[in-house]
């Protein structure tokens, strides 16, 4: 798919993408860099961030700066944002993309499992948004925030309750701050993607499923297919570019009509047996162990 946008569209922009080293974050970051933005990406794994930065700069040139941070820690987030302001200049845009999720019967969730998701999605998204927004307001600067949500914010997320609750909170943050910070020229919008398969998400939300949807993963999507990354990147670019400054406080679904057709959540999992759940948990645990091993390198 060819780009919708002219070269240099984002020249002069300075954008931070949380969780920008992999998955959807990396895809959006790539487009921002390609279109001329100065890019900052953050995450917990410095080596992954540095590899992504090197690969993107080799391909497109420009500047990609990396920041190893745990966004669950408010003080660490504020320190990172302060370093960006001091070393590179004020951000013009923020993408709240960093997240965590896994499928589980809610009755089997531990408090630790709940907090693992809520601390990233709910607390972390607020910490980064607040650290940027406070500095924009103090400096009399405009800014744009995009948060990556899900359609479950509207109809609930059975078997993904920590994520659904947390992202619903970020949806309300988006609407609330759009009204509160509108007078300062700060816009907040959100994207609710349908199935855009990435390795990290699929290992925890569809263990054993093929990322291309060829094993039935596209059932229930009126358009009959999963999303293409260029489609998501085009929307993320549109929301970050100049020219739609009057658009704020909105969450836009990009899901091939799946939410309208049947909710787009995991309600079908209510038919699974305890044995099937046991197998799912083992596959998810294996994916988590691999991630932990990489973080320790």
N, C-alpha and C positions, 0 to 999 in steps of 0.2 A: 504494500500500500504506500503510495507516495504521500509526502507531507502536504498538509493543507496550508502551511505557513511559509512566508518568505524568509530567506536567510537573514539573520541579524535581528529577527523580531524581538528577541529578549536582550539585546545588547544594552548594557548599563544596569541590568538587573543583578542582584546578588541574592541567591536563593539557597536556603538550607532545607535539605530533605532528610528527615529522621529515618533510620533504617534504610539508608540510601546505598548500602553496599550490595544488596541482593534483592531479588524478587521485583515486586512492583515499584519499590523505591528506586532501584537501580534503573529500571526502564524509564521512569519519569525524569530522573536525573540526567540520563543520557540525552533526552530530547532537549532539556533546558540548556545543556552545554552546547549541543549542536546548533541551537538557535541563538547562541551568543551570550548566555548568562554566565556570570562568575558563580561557580558552584561550590557549596559546602555540603558534605555528607557526614552523618554521625551514626554511631552504632557501638556495640560492645566489643566487636572483634576488630582490632586495629589492622591486623594483617589482611583481612577481607576488604576493609575500606581502602587500604593502600593499593591492593591489587586492582580493585575497581577503578580507582583514580588514575593509576598508571595506564590501564587499558583504554579508558575513555580519552585521556589526553593524547595518547598515541594515535587515536583514531581521529579526534576532532581538534586537537590543540586546546587552547584556552587554559583555564585554571580550575582545578578541583582540589580543594583542601579538605583534609580528613580530621575527624575529632572522635577519639574514643571516649565514650561517656555512657553511663547508666542513667537513662532518663527517669528512672524511678527515684532518683536522689535529687531533690530540689536544689540543694546547694551546688551539686556538680553541674546541673543544667545552667544555673545562673552564672557560674564561673565560665562555662563554655561560651555562652552568648556574650558575656563581657569580653572574652578574648577575641571573638569574631569582630565585635564592634571596635575594639582597640587596634587589632592587627590588620583588618581588612576594610573596615568601615561598616556602617549600618546595613543590616539585611533589608531587602525590599520585599522578600517573600519567604514564607515558611510552608512546608508540607509536612503535616503530622501523619506520617506513614507507619512509623514503628508500631508493631503490634505483636500479640501472641494469641494463639487460639488452639483449641483441640476439642474433639467431640467426646462427650462423656454423659452418661445418665447423671442428672444433677444429684440424685440420692447418693451417688458414689463419690461426689466431690469432697475433697478436704478443704479446710480453710486455707491451707498453703496453696493448693491448686487454684482456688478462687483468686487469692491475692496475686499469684504469679501473672494472671491476665490483667486484673483490675489495676495493679500498680503500674503496668506499662501503658495500657490504653487510656484509662480514666485519669489517673494521677499524672502520668508522664506527659500526655497531650496537653493538660492544663499547665504544667510547669513550663514547658517550652513556649506555649502561646503567651503565657503571662510574662515570661522573661523578655520576649520580643515586644509585646504590646506596651509594657511599661516604658521601655526605652524609646519606642516610636512616639509615644505620647509626650514624654519628657523632652524629646528632640524636635517636636513639631513635625514629625515625618509621617508620610503615608505608608501603608503596608498591606499585604494581601496574605491571608492564611487559607490553606486548603487542608481539610482533614479527610482521610480515607476511612469511610464507614462501611456499612452493609445495609441491605434492604430490611434486615431483621429489626432495625430501629423502629420500623413502623408496625410490624406485626408479631414481634417476638422471635426468639431463637431457641426453640427446644433443643436440648443436648449441647447448646453453646451458650448457656445462660451468663457466665461471667463476661464473655465478649459482647453479647447482646445488651446486657445492662450497661457496660462501660461505654460502648459506642453510642447507645441512646443518650447517655450523659453528654458525650462530646457533641452530639447533634443539638442538644439544648444549649450547650456552651456556644455553638456556632450561631444560633438564633439570638441568644441573649447578648453576646458581645457585638454582633452586627448592629443591634440597636444601641448598645451602650457606647461603642467605639465609633459608630458611624460619623458623629460630629468631628472626629479627628481625621477622617479620611482613611480609616482602617476597615478593610473588607474581610469578611469571613464567609467562606462557602465550603461545601463538602461534596464528595463523590461517593456514591454507593454502588460499587461494582458488583455485577453478577459473576459467573464463573470466568475468571481469567487465570487459568492454571499456572502456578509456579511450583517448583519442587518443594520448597519449605512448607507452603500452605497445604499442598495436596497430601504430604506425608502425615499431616495431623488431622485433616478434615475429610480426606477420602483415601485412607490407607489402602494400598494395593490397587487403586484405580489408575487408569492411564490418563496422562495429562491432556491428551488430545480428545478425550471424551468418546473414543471409538468403542468403549465397552458399555455404552449406555449412559454415560455421564451427562449427555445432552438432553435426556428425557425431561420434559416439562418446560423446555425453553421454546417459546413459539417460533423463534427464528431458526431453531434446529441446529444450533452450533454454539460453541464457547466463544467468548470474546477474543478479539485480536488485540495484541498489546498496542499497536498503533492507534487503535480507536480510543483506548484509555488515555494514552499519551496526548492525543489531540485535545481531549477534553481538559486535561490537566494544564496544557499549554494555554488554551483559550481562557481559562479562569485566572491564569497568572499574568497574561499579557495586558497591555493597555488597550482601551477601547470598549471595555464592559464595566466601567467604573461604577455604574449604577446598580450592578448585580451584587447583592450581598444577602446573607442570611438564608441561603438556599442549599438544600441537599439534592443533588441530581443523580438519579438512578441510571446506570448504563448496564443493562442486563438482558438485552434481547427480548424484553417483555416477560421475563420469568416471574417477577414479583406480581405483576398484574394477573398472570395466568394462574398462579398457584401458591404464591407466597415466597417461593425461592429459599425456603429454609430447610432444616433437617428433620421435619416432622415424620418423614418416612421411616426414620430409624426406630420408631416406636415398635416396629414389627420384628426387630432383631432379638435373638435369644441371648441368654447369659453367656453361652459358649461363643457366639459370634462376637459379643462385646469383649470377651477375654482375648480373642485373637486380635481385635482392633487395638486394644490397650497395649498388647505386646509390640505391634508394629509402630505405634506412636512412641512407646518407650525407647525403642531402638533408634528412631529418628532423633529423639531428644539426647540420647547418649552420644550419638555422632556429633551433634552440635556442641555438646559440652567438651568433647575431646578436642574439637577444632578451636574452641575458645581458650583452651589451656596451652595451645601451641605457641 
